[in-house]
């Protein structure tokens, strides 16, 4: 079951989806947020979401 959210042409992934899609650990995802490479969005309560486009850019940097 996917929890991705579509809004204004952007796809937002929940934390587990972001980890899976980016191929990184939760710690790495959190490090990207602390470094400002991606932004964490909160939609409802404590749930965190990440823009798919930002994840793609962050992982391109990692692969280079």
PDB file of N, H, CA, C and O in Angstrom:
ATOM      1  N   UNK A   1       0.841  -1.188   0.000  1.00  0.00           N
ATOM      2  CA  UNK A   1       0.000   0.000   0.000  1.00  0.00           C
ATOM      3  C   UNK A   1       0.881   1.246   0.000  1.00  0.00           C
ATOM      4  O   UNK A   1       1.775   1.379   0.836  1.00  0.00           O
ATOM      5  N   UNK A   2       0.633   2.135  -0.918  1.00  0.00           N
ATOM      6  H   UNK A   2      -0.093   2.026  -1.597  1.00  0.00           H
ATOM      7  CA  UNK A   2       1.434   3.345  -1.021  1.00  0.00           C
ATOM      8  C   UNK A   2       0.757   4.502  -0.302  1.00  0.00           C
ATOM      9  O   UNK A   2      -0.468   4.616  -0.293  1.00  0.00           O
ATOM     10  N   UNK A   3       1.552   5.330   0.283  1.00  0.00           N
ATOM     11  H   UNK A   3       2.548   5.236   0.276  1.00  0.00           H
ATOM     12  CA  UNK A   3       1.047   6.508   0.965  1.00  0.00           C
ATOM     13  C   UNK A   3       1.517   7.777   0.262  1.00  0.00           C
ATOM     14  O   UNK A   3       1.360   8.871   0.804  1.00  0.00           O
ATOM     15  N   UNK A   4       2.090   7.652  -0.933  1.00  0.00           N
ATOM     16  H   UNK A   4       2.217   6.763  -1.373  1.00  0.00           H
ATOM     17  CA  UNK A   4       2.566   8.812  -1.672  1.00  0.00           C
ATOM     18  C   UNK A   4       1.411   9.783  -1.895  1.00  0.00           C
ATOM     19  O   UNK A   4       0.261   9.384  -2.081  1.00  0.00           O
ATOM     20  N   UNK A   5       1.753  11.057  -1.872  1.00  0.00           N
ATOM     21  H   UNK A   5       2.687  11.381  -1.721  1.00  0.00           H
ATOM     22  CA  UNK A   5       0.768  12.113  -2.055  1.00  0.00           C
ATOM     23  C   UNK A   5       1.168  12.913  -3.294  1.00  0.00           C
ATOM     24  O   UNK A   5       2.333  13.272  -3.462  1.00  0.00           O
ATOM     25  N   UNK A   6       0.201  13.183  -4.147  1.00  0.00           N
ATOM     26  H   UNK A   6      -0.745  12.890  -4.011  1.00  0.00           H
ATOM     27  CA  UNK A   6       0.409  14.033  -5.324  1.00  0.00           C
ATOM     28  C   UNK A   6      -0.172  15.406  -5.012  1.00  0.00           C
ATOM     29  O   UNK A   6      -1.321  15.520  -4.584  1.00  0.00           O
ATOM     30  N   UNK A   7       0.634  16.454  -5.231  1.00  0.00           N
ATOM     31  H   UNK A   7       1.567  16.361  -5.579  1.00  0.00           H
ATOM     32  CA  UNK A   7       0.152  17.808  -4.997  1.00  0.00           C
ATOM     33  C   UNK A   7       0.912  18.775  -5.898  1.00  0.00           C
ATOM     34  O   UNK A   7       2.143  18.809  -5.889  1.00  0.00           O
ATOM     35  N   UNK A   8       0.176  19.554  -6.667  1.00  0.00           N
ATOM     36  H   UNK A   8      -0.824  19.526  -6.674  1.00  0.00           H
ATOM     37  CA  UNK A   8       0.746  20.578  -7.538  1.00  0.00           C
ATOM     38  C   UNK A   8       1.892  20.044  -8.393  1.00  0.00           C
ATOM     39  O   UNK A   8       2.932  20.688  -8.529  1.00  0.00           O
ATOM     40  N   UNK A   9       1.690  18.869  -8.962  1.00  0.00           N
ATOM     41  H   UNK A   9       0.846  18.345  -8.852  1.00  0.00           H
ATOM     42  CA  UNK A   9       2.693  18.301  -9.856  1.00  0.00           C
ATOM     43  C   UNK A   9       3.877  17.643  -9.167  1.00  0.00           C
ATOM     44  O   UNK A   9       4.803  17.189  -9.839  1.00  0.00           O
ATOM     45  N   UNK A  10       3.867  17.582  -7.853  1.00  0.00           N
ATOM     46  H   UNK A  10       3.115  17.950  -7.307  1.00  0.00           H
ATOM     47  CA  UNK A  10       4.953  16.954  -7.094  1.00  0.00           C
ATOM     48  C   UNK A  10       4.443  15.680  -6.440  1.00  0.00           C
ATOM     49  O   UNK A  10       3.270  15.577  -6.081  1.00  0.00           O
ATOM     50  N   UNK A  11       5.340  14.711  -6.290  1.00  0.00           N
ATOM     51  H   UNK A  11       6.293  14.795  -6.582  1.00  0.00           H
ATOM     52  CA  UNK A  11       5.030  13.490  -5.562  1.00  0.00           C
ATOM     53  C   UNK A  11       5.778  13.532  -4.234  1.00  0.00           C
ATOM     54  O   UNK A  11       6.992  13.734  -4.202  1.00  0.00           O
ATOM     55  N   UNK A  12       5.052  13.342  -3.151  1.00  0.00           N
ATOM     56  H   UNK A  12       4.066  13.177  -3.177  1.00  0.00           H
ATOM     57  CA  UNK A  12       5.623  13.307  -1.815  1.00  0.00           C
ATOM     58  C   UNK A  12       5.566  11.872  -1.310  1.00  0.00           C
ATOM     59  O   UNK A  12       4.516  11.233  -1.358  1.00  0.00           O
ATOM     60  N   UNK A  13       6.695  11.369  -0.827  1.00  0.00           N
ATOM     61  H   UNK A  13       7.548  11.888  -0.788  1.00  0.00           H
ATOM     62  CA  UNK A  13       6.794  10.004  -0.337  1.00  0.00           C
ATOM     63  C   UNK A  13       6.890  10.003   1.184  1.00  0.00           C
ATOM     64  O   UNK A  13       7.511  10.888   1.772  1.00  0.00           O
ATOM     65  N   UNK A  14       6.271   9.005   1.823  1.00  0.00           N
ATOM     66  H   UNK A  14       5.766   8.285   1.345  1.00  0.00           H
ATOM     67  CA  UNK A  14       6.450   8.895   3.271  1.00  0.00           C
ATOM     68  C   UNK A  14       7.863   8.393   3.551  1.00  0.00           C
ATOM     69  O   UNK A  14       8.602   8.071   2.621  1.00  0.00           O
ATOM     70  N   UNK A  15       8.232   8.327   4.792  1.00  0.00           N
ATOM     71  H   UNK A  15       7.632   8.589   5.547  1.00  0.00           H
ATOM     72  CA  UNK A  15       9.612   7.982   5.150  1.00  0.00           C
ATOM     73  C   UNK A  15      10.033   6.626   4.600  1.00  0.00           C
ATOM     74  O   UNK A  15      11.111   6.516   4.017  1.00  0.00           O
ATOM     75  N   UNK A  16       9.220   5.597   4.766  1.00  0.00           N
ATOM     76  H   UNK A  16       8.343   5.686   5.239  1.00  0.00           H
ATOM     77  CA  UNK A  16       9.602   4.267   4.293  1.00  0.00           C
ATOM     78  C   UNK A  16       9.738   4.244   2.774  1.00  0.00           C
ATOM     79  O   UNK A  16      10.670   3.639   2.245  1.00  0.00           O
ATOM     80  N   UNK A  17       8.827   4.891   2.078  1.00  0.00           N
ATOM     81  H   UNK A  17       8.070   5.383   2.508  1.00  0.00           H
ATOM     82  CA  UNK A  17       8.910   4.948   0.619  1.00  0.00           C
ATOM     83  C   UNK A  17      10.164   5.695   0.175  1.00  0.00           C
ATOM     84  O   UNK A  17      10.819   5.298  -0.789  1.00  0.00           O
ATOM     85  N   UNK A  18      10.499   6.779   0.881  1.00  0.00           N
ATOM     86  H   UNK A  18       9.968   7.102   1.664  1.00  0.00           H
ATOM     87  CA  UNK A  18      11.688   7.555   0.533  1.00  0.00           C
ATOM     88  C   UNK A  18      12.956   6.732   0.723  1.00  0.00           C
ATOM     89  O   UNK A  18      13.857   6.771  -0.115  1.00  0.00           O
ATOM     90  N   UNK A  19      13.026   5.990   1.818  1.00  0.00           N
ATOM     91  H   UNK A  19      12.294   5.958   2.498  1.00  0.00           H
ATOM     92  CA  UNK A  19      14.184   5.134   2.077  1.00  0.00           C
ATOM     93  C   UNK A  19      14.327   4.089   0.976  1.00  0.00           C
ATOM     94  O   UNK A  19      15.423   3.858   0.467  1.00  0.00           O
ATOM     95  N   UNK A  20      13.215   3.462   0.613  1.00  0.00           N
ATOM     96  H   UNK A  20      12.324   3.649   1.027  1.00  0.00           H
ATOM     97  CA  UNK A  20      13.230   2.430  -0.420  1.00  0.00           C
ATOM     98  C   UNK A  20      13.603   3.011  -1.773  1.00  0.00           C
ATOM     99  O   UNK A  20      14.457   2.467  -2.473  1.00  0.00           O
ATOM    100  N   UNK A  21      12.969   4.105  -2.140  1.00  0.00           N
ATOM    101  H   UNK A  21      12.275   4.547  -1.572  1.00  0.00           H
ATOM    102  CA  UNK A  21      13.209   4.708  -3.458  1.00  0.00           C
ATOM    103  C   UNK A  21      14.642   5.224  -3.592  1.00  0.00           C
ATOM    104  O   UNK A  21      15.271   5.053  -4.636  1.00  0.00           O
ATOM    105  N   UNK A  22      15.154   5.852  -2.539  1.00  0.00           N
ATOM    106  H   UNK A  22      14.643   5.991  -1.691  1.00  0.00           H
ATOM    107  CA  UNK A  22      16.506   6.422  -2.605  1.00  0.00           C
ATOM    108  C   UNK A  22      17.580   5.362  -2.381  1.00  0.00           C
ATOM    109  O   UNK A  22      18.742   5.578  -2.725  1.00  0.00           O
ATOM    110  N   UNK A  23      17.204   4.222  -1.812  1.00  0.00           N
ATOM    111  H   UNK A  23      16.260   4.047  -1.533  1.00  0.00           H
ATOM    112  CA  UNK A  23      18.184   3.176  -1.548  1.00  0.00           C
ATOM    113  C   UNK A  23      19.161   3.556  -0.452  1.00  0.00           C
ATOM    114  O   UNK A  23      20.341   3.209  -0.509  1.00  0.00           O
ATOM    115  N   UNK A  24      18.659   4.277   0.554  1.00  0.00           N
ATOM    116  H   UNK A  24      17.701   4.559   0.601  1.00  0.00           H
ATOM    117  CA  UNK A  24      19.494   4.723   1.665  1.00  0.00           C
ATOM    118  C   UNK A  24      18.858   4.285   2.982  1.00  0.00           C
ATOM    119  O   UNK A  24      17.703   3.861   3.016  1.00  0.00           O
ATOM    120  N   UNK A  25      19.618   4.394   4.048  1.00  0.00           N
ATOM    121  H   UNK A  25      20.557   4.739   4.020  1.00  0.00           H
ATOM    122  CA  UNK A  25      19.093   4.072   5.375  1.00  0.00           C
ATOM    123  C   UNK A  25      18.338   5.276   5.940  1.00  0.00           C
ATOM    124  O   UNK A  25      18.437   6.385   5.414  1.00  0.00           O
ATOM    125  N   UNK A  26      17.597   5.050   6.998  1.00  0.00           N
ATOM    126  H   UNK A  26      17.516   4.150   7.425  1.00  0.00           H
ATOM    127  CA  UNK A  26      16.901   6.146   7.690  1.00  0.00           C
ATOM    128  C   UNK A  26      17.914   7.178   8.191  1.00  0.00           C
ATOM    129  O   UNK A  26      17.659   8.381   8.126  1.00  0.00           O
ATOM    130  N   UNK A  27      19.064   6.710   8.691  1.00  0.00           N
ATOM    131  H   UNK A  27      19.271   5.733   8.744  1.00  0.00           H
ATOM    132  CA  UNK A  27      20.099   7.637   9.162  1.00  0.00           C
ATOM    133  C   UNK A  27      20.600   8.533   8.037  1.00  0.00           C
ATOM    134  O   UNK A  27      20.797   9.732   8.234  1.00  0.00           O
ATOM    135  N   UNK A  28      20.805   7.954   6.860  1.00  0.00           N
ATOM    136  H   UNK A  28      20.645   6.980   6.700  1.00  0.00           H
ATOM    137  CA  UNK A  28      21.268   8.742   5.715  1.00  0.00           C
ATOM    138  C   UNK A  28      20.209   9.748   5.300  1.00  0.00           C
ATOM    139  O   UNK A  28      20.532  10.898   5.003  1.00  0.00           O
ATOM    140  N   UNK A  29      18.959   9.335   5.275  1.00  0.00           N
ATOM    141  H   UNK A  29      18.697   8.401   5.517  1.00  0.00           H
ATOM    142  CA  UNK A  29      17.869  10.250   4.941  1.00  0.00           C
ATOM    143  C   UNK A  29      17.852  11.424   5.922  1.00  0.00           C
ATOM    144  O   UNK A  29      17.726  12.577   5.511  1.00  0.00           O
ATOM    145  N   UNK A  30      17.979  11.130   7.208  1.00  0.00           N
ATOM    146  H   UNK A  30      18.081  10.193   7.541  1.00  0.00           H
ATOM    147  CA  UNK A  30      18.016  12.196   8.220  1.00  0.00           C
ATOM    148  C   UNK A  30      19.237  13.091   8.048  1.00  0.00           C
ATOM    149  O   UNK A  30      19.154  14.300   8.264  1.00  0.00           O
ATOM    150  N   UNK A  31      20.366  12.510   7.663  1.00  0.00           N
ATOM    151  H   UNK A  31      20.434  11.528   7.488  1.00  0.00           H
ATOM    152  CA  UNK A  31      21.575  13.308   7.427  1.00  0.00           C
ATOM    153  C   UNK A  31      21.365  14.261   6.246  1.00  0.00           C
ATOM    154  O   UNK A  31      21.784  15.417   6.302  1.00  0.00           O
ATOM    155  N   UNK A  32      20.722  13.784   5.183  1.00  0.00           N
ATOM    156  H   UNK A  32      20.381  12.845   5.137  1.00  0.00           H
ATOM    157  CA  UNK A  32      20.415  14.653   4.042  1.00  0.00           C
ATOM    158  C   UNK A  32      19.571  15.852   4.479  1.00  0.00           C
ATOM    159  O   UNK A  32      19.781  16.970   4.008  1.00  0.00           O
ATOM    160  N   UNK A  33      18.619  15.613   5.379  1.00  0.00           N
ATOM    161  H   UNK A  33      18.448  14.705   5.762  1.00  0.00           H
ATOM    162  CA  UNK A  33      17.779  16.699   5.885  1.00  0.00           C
ATOM    163  C   UNK A  33      18.633  17.687   6.684  1.00  0.00           C
ATOM    164  O   UNK A  33      18.537  18.896   6.473  1.00  0.00           O
ATOM    165  N   UNK A  34      19.461  17.186   7.592  1.00  0.00           N
ATOM    166  H   UNK A  34      19.539  16.204   7.763  1.00  0.00           H
ATOM    167  CA  UNK A  34      20.319  18.063   8.407  1.00  0.00           C
ATOM    168  C   UNK A  34      21.273  18.873   7.539  1.00  0.00           C
ATOM    169  O   UNK A  34      21.551  20.033   7.844  1.00  0.00           O
ATOM    170  N   UNK A  35      21.778  18.275   6.461  1.00  0.00           N
ATOM    171  H   UNK A  35      21.551  17.333   6.213  1.00  0.00           H
ATOM    172  CA  UNK A  35      22.708  18.954   5.564  1.00  0.00           C
ATOM    173  C   UNK A  35      22.004  19.923   4.613  1.00  0.00           C
ATOM    174  O   UNK A  35      22.662  20.689   3.908  1.00  0.00           O
ATOM    175  N   UNK A  36      20.693  19.893   4.593  1.00  0.00           N
ATOM    176  H   UNK A  36      20.159  19.271   5.165  1.00  0.00           H
ATOM    177  CA  UNK A  36      19.940  20.782   3.720  1.00  0.00           C
ATOM    178  C   UNK A  36      19.832  20.281   2.286  1.00  0.00           C
ATOM    179  O   UNK A  36      19.429  21.029   1.396  1.00  0.00           O
ATOM    180  N   UNK A  37      20.189  19.025   2.058  1.00  0.00           N
ATOM    181  H   UNK A  37      20.517  18.417   2.782  1.00  0.00           H
ATOM    182  CA  UNK A  37      20.116  18.463   0.702  1.00  0.00           C
ATOM    183  C   UNK A  37      18.682  18.157   0.294  1.00  0.00           C
ATOM    184  O   UNK A  37      18.346  18.206  -0.890  1.00  0.00           O
ATOM    185  N   UNK A  38      17.834  17.839   1.272  1.00  0.00           N
ATOM    186  H   UNK A  38      18.107  17.799   2.233  1.00  0.00           H
ATOM    187  CA  UNK A  38      16.407  17.640   1.044  1.00  0.00           C
ATOM    188  C   UNK A  38      15.656  18.276   2.199  1.00  0.00           C
ATOM    189  O   UNK A  38      16.238  18.567   3.244  1.00  0.00           O
ATOM    190  N   UNK A  39      14.367  18.488   2.009  1.00  0.00           N
ATOM    191  H   UNK A  39      13.894  18.251   1.160  1.00  0.00           H
ATOM    192  CA  UNK A  39      13.530  19.066   3.053  1.00  0.00           C
ATOM    193  C   UNK A  39      12.530  18.025   3.530  1.00  0.00           C
ATOM    194  O   UNK A  39      12.032  17.222   2.741  1.00  0.00           O
ATOM    195  N   UNK A  40      12.243  18.045   4.807  1.00  0.00           N
ATOM    196  H   UNK A  40      12.647  18.697   5.448  1.00  0.00           H
ATOM    197  CA  UNK A  40      11.223  17.166   5.389  1.00  0.00           C
ATOM    198  C   UNK A  40       9.929  17.973   5.478  1.00  0.00           C
ATOM    199  O   UNK A  40       9.911  19.082   6.011  1.00  0.00           O
ATOM    200  N   UNK A  41       8.860  17.406   4.954  1.00  0.00           N
ATOM    201  H   UNK A  41       8.875  16.505   4.520  1.00  0.00           H
ATOM    202  CA  UNK A  41       7.551  18.054   4.980  1.00  0.00           C
ATOM    203  C   UNK A  41       6.646  17.275   5.915  1.00  0.00           C
ATOM    204  O   UNK A  41       6.715  16.047   5.979  1.00  0.00           O
ATOM    205  N   UNK A  42       5.809  17.979   6.630  1.00  0.00           N
ATOM    206  H   UNK A  42       5.753  18.976   6.579  1.00  0.00           H
ATOM    207  CA  UNK A  42       4.846  17.339   7.528  1.00  0.00           C
ATOM    208  C   UNK A  42       3.459  17.664   7.012  1.00  0.00           C
ATOM    209  O   UNK A  42       3.098  18.830   6.858  1.00  0.00           O
ATOM    210  N   UNK A  43       2.683  16.622   6.747  1.00  0.00           N
ATOM    211  H   UNK A  43       2.976  15.674   6.873  1.00  0.00           H
ATOM    212  CA  UNK A  43       1.327  16.818   6.232  1.00  0.00           C
ATOM    213  C   UNK A  43       0.288  16.670   7.334  1.00  0.00           C
ATOM    214  O   UNK A  43      -0.582  17.527   7.483  1.00  0.00           O
ATOM    215  N   UNK A  44       0.371  15.597   8.103  1.00  0.00           N
ATOM    216  H   UNK A  44       1.078  14.900   7.981  1.00  0.00           H
ATOM    217  CA  UNK A  44      -0.619  15.322   9.140  1.00  0.00           C
ATOM    218  C   UNK A  44       0.112  14.753  10.349  1.00  0.00           C
ATOM    219  O   UNK A  44       0.858  13.781  10.227  1.00  0.00           O
ATOM    220  N   UNK A  45      -0.097  15.347  11.496  1.00  0.00           N
ATOM    221  H   UNK A  45      -0.703  16.136  11.595  1.00  0.00           H
ATOM    222  CA  UNK A  45       0.504  14.808  12.718  1.00  0.00           C
ATOM    223  C   UNK A  45       2.018  14.683  12.615  1.00  0.00           C
ATOM    224  O   UNK A  45       2.711  15.626  12.233  1.00  0.00           O
ATOM    225  N   UNK A  46       2.511  13.508  12.960  1.00  0.00           N
ATOM    226  H   UNK A  46       1.948  12.742  13.271  1.00  0.00           H
ATOM    227  CA  UNK A  46       3.952  13.273  12.976  1.00  0.00           C
ATOM    228  C   UNK A  46       4.482  12.697  11.665  1.00  0.00           C
ATOM    229  O   UNK A  46       5.691  12.524  11.516  1.00  0.00           O
ATOM    230  N   UNK A  47       3.609  12.402  10.728  1.00  0.00           N
ATOM    231  H   UNK A  47       2.627  12.543  10.849  1.00  0.00           H
ATOM    232  CA  UNK A  47       4.034  11.801   9.469  1.00  0.00           C
ATOM    233  C   UNK A  47       4.939  12.764   8.707  1.00  0.00           C
ATOM    234  O   UNK A  47       4.631  13.949   8.582  1.00  0.00           O
ATOM    235  N   UNK A  48       6.058  12.244   8.199  1.00  0.00           N
ATOM    236  H   UNK A  48       6.307  11.281   8.301  1.00  0.00           H
ATOM    237  CA  UNK A  48       6.998  13.036   7.409  1.00  0.00           C
ATOM    238  C   UNK A  48       6.925  12.591   5.960  1.00  0.00           C
ATOM    239  O   UNK A  48       6.725  11.414   5.662  1.00  0.00           O
ATOM    240  N   UNK A  49       7.091  13.551   5.069  1.00  0.00           N
ATOM    241  H   UNK A  49       7.254  14.508   5.311  1.00  0.00           H
ATOM    242  CA  UNK A  49       7.087  13.280   3.640  1.00  0.00           C
ATOM    243  C   UNK A  49       8.268  13.984   2.997  1.00  0.00           C
ATOM    244  O   UNK A  49       8.775  14.981   3.513  1.00  0.00           O
ATOM    245  N   UNK A  50       8.696  13.452   1.866  1.00  0.00           N
ATOM    246  H   UNK A  50       8.284  12.643   1.447  1.00  0.00           H
ATOM    247  CA  UNK A  50       9.847  13.977   1.143  1.00  0.00           C
ATOM    248  C   UNK A  50       9.480  14.074  -0.324  1.00  0.00           C
ATOM    249  O   UNK A  50       8.804  13.193  -0.857  1.00  0.00           O
ATOM    250  N   UNK A  51       9.924  15.149  -0.990  1.00  0.00           N
ATOM    251  H   UNK A  51      10.473  15.865  -0.558  1.00  0.00           H
ATOM    252  CA  UNK A  51       9.655  15.297  -2.416  1.00  0.00           C
ATOM    253  C   UNK A  51      10.494  14.296  -3.191  1.00  0.00           C
ATOM    254  O   UNK A  51      11.702  14.191  -2.973  1.00  0.00           O
ATOM    255  N   UNK A  52       9.865  13.568  -4.085  1.00  0.00           N
ATOM    256  H   UNK A  52       8.884  13.654  -4.262  1.00  0.00           H
ATOM    257  CA  UNK A  52      10.574  12.606  -4.925  1.00  0.00           C
ATOM    258  C   UNK A  52      11.681  13.314  -5.718  1.00  0.00           C
ATOM    259  O   UNK A  52      12.785  12.780  -5.833  1.00  0.00           O
ATOM    260  N   UNK A  53      11.410  14.488  -6.257  1.00  0.00           N
ATOM    261  H   UNK A  53      10.514  14.921  -6.164  1.00  0.00           H
ATOM    262  CA  UNK A  53      12.407  15.209  -7.067  1.00  0.00           C
ATOM    263  C   UNK A  53      13.649  15.571  -6.247  1.00  0.00           C
ATOM    264  O   UNK A  53      14.763  15.518  -6.768  1.00  0.00           O
ATOM    265  N   UNK A  54      13.474  15.935  -4.979  1.00  0.00           N
ATOM    266  H   UNK A  54      12.569  15.978  -4.557  1.00  0.00           H
ATOM    267  CA  UNK A  54      14.613  16.244  -4.122  1.00  0.00           C
ATOM    268  C   UNK A  54      15.423  14.990  -3.817  1.00  0.00           C
ATOM    269  O   UNK A  54      16.652  15.041  -3.765  1.00  0.00           O
ATOM    270  N   UNK A  55      14.743  13.868  -3.616  1.00  0.00           N
ATOM    271  H   UNK A  55      13.745  13.827  -3.658  1.00  0.00           H
ATOM    272  CA  UNK A  55      15.441  12.606  -3.370  1.00  0.00           C
ATOM    273  C   UNK A  55      16.289  12.212  -4.571  1.00  0.00           C
ATOM    274  O   UNK A  55      17.420  11.750  -4.420  1.00  0.00           O
ATOM    275  N   UNK A  56      15.734  12.399  -5.762  1.00  0.00           N
ATOM    276  H   UNK A  56      14.815  12.774  -5.884  1.00  0.00           H
ATOM    277  CA  UNK A  56      16.480  12.060  -6.980  1.00  0.00           C
ATOM    278  C   UNK A  56      17.752  12.898  -7.064  1.00  0.00           C
ATOM    279  O   UNK A  56      18.825  12.372  -7.360  1.00  0.00           O
ATOM    280  N   UNK A  57      17.638  14.193  -6.807  1.00  0.00           N
ATOM    281  H   UNK A  57      16.766  14.621  -6.567  1.00  0.00           H
ATOM    282  CA  UNK A  57      18.812  15.074  -6.849  1.00  0.00           C
ATOM    283  C   UNK A  57      19.841  14.689  -5.775  1.00  0.00           C
ATOM    284  O   UNK A  57      21.042  14.672  -6.044  1.00  0.00           O
ATOM    285  N   UNK A  58      19.375  14.384  -4.578  1.00  0.00           N
ATOM    286  H   UNK A  58      18.399  14.397  -4.359  1.00  0.00           H
ATOM    287  CA  UNK A  58      20.288  14.033  -3.484  1.00  0.00           C
ATOM    288  C   UNK A  58      21.037  12.731  -3.787  1.00  0.00           C
ATOM    289  O   UNK A  58      22.217  12.600  -3.460  1.00  0.00           O
ATOM    290  N   UNK A  59      20.357  11.786  -4.403  1.00  0.00           N
ATOM    291  H   UNK A  59      19.399  11.892  -4.668  1.00  0.00           H
ATOM    292  CA  UNK A  59      21.032  10.511  -4.692  1.00  0.00           C
ATOM    293  C   UNK A  59      21.944  10.627  -5.905  1.00  0.00           C
ATOM    294  O   UNK A  59      22.900   9.860  -6.019  1.00  0.00           O
ATOM    295  N   UNK A  60      21.682  11.555  -6.808  1.00  0.00           N
ATOM    296  H   UNK A  60      20.905  12.178  -6.715  1.00  0.00           H
ATOM    297  CA  UNK A  60      22.602  11.808  -7.924  1.00  0.00           C
ATOM    298  C   UNK A  60      23.943  12.276  -7.384  1.00  0.00           C
ATOM    299  O   UNK A  60      24.998  11.850  -7.855  1.00  0.00           O
ATOM    300  N   UNK A  61      23.893  13.161  -6.389  1.00  0.00           N
ATOM    301  H   UNK A  61      23.037  13.507  -6.006  1.00  0.00           H
ATOM    302  CA  UNK A  61      25.121  13.657  -5.775  1.00  0.00           C
ATOM    303  C   UNK A  61      25.892  12.502  -5.134  1.00  0.00           C
ATOM    304  O   UNK A  61      27.117  12.430  -5.233  1.00  0.00           O
ATOM    305  N   UNK A  62      25.156  11.595  -4.473  1.00  0.00           N
ATOM    306  H   UNK A  62      24.161  11.654  -4.393  1.00  0.00           H
ATOM    307  CA  UNK A  62      25.784  10.452  -3.804  1.00  0.00           C
ATOM    308  C   UNK A  62      26.449   9.518  -4.808  1.00  0.00           C
ATOM    309  O   UNK A  62      27.506   8.952  -4.531  1.00  0.00           O
ATOM    310  N   UNK A  63      25.823   9.356  -5.986  1.00  0.00           N
ATOM    311  H   UNK A  63      24.965   9.816  -6.212  1.00  0.00           H
ATOM    312  CA  UNK A  63      26.350   8.429  -6.984  1.00  0.00           C
ATOM    313  C   UNK A  63      27.553   8.993  -7.724  1.00  0.00           C
ATOM    314  O   UNK A  63      28.356   8.234  -8.267  1.00  0.00           O
ATOM    315  N   UNK A  64      27.687  10.305  -7.752  1.00  0.00           N
ATOM    316  H   UNK A  64      27.035  10.921  -7.311  1.00  0.00           H
ATOM    317  CA  UNK A  64      28.786  10.927  -8.508  1.00  0.00           C
ATOM    318  C   UNK A  64      30.134  10.661  -7.904  1.00  0.00           C
ATOM    319  O   UNK A  64      31.147  11.120  -8.430  1.00  0.00           O
TER     320      UNK A  64
END
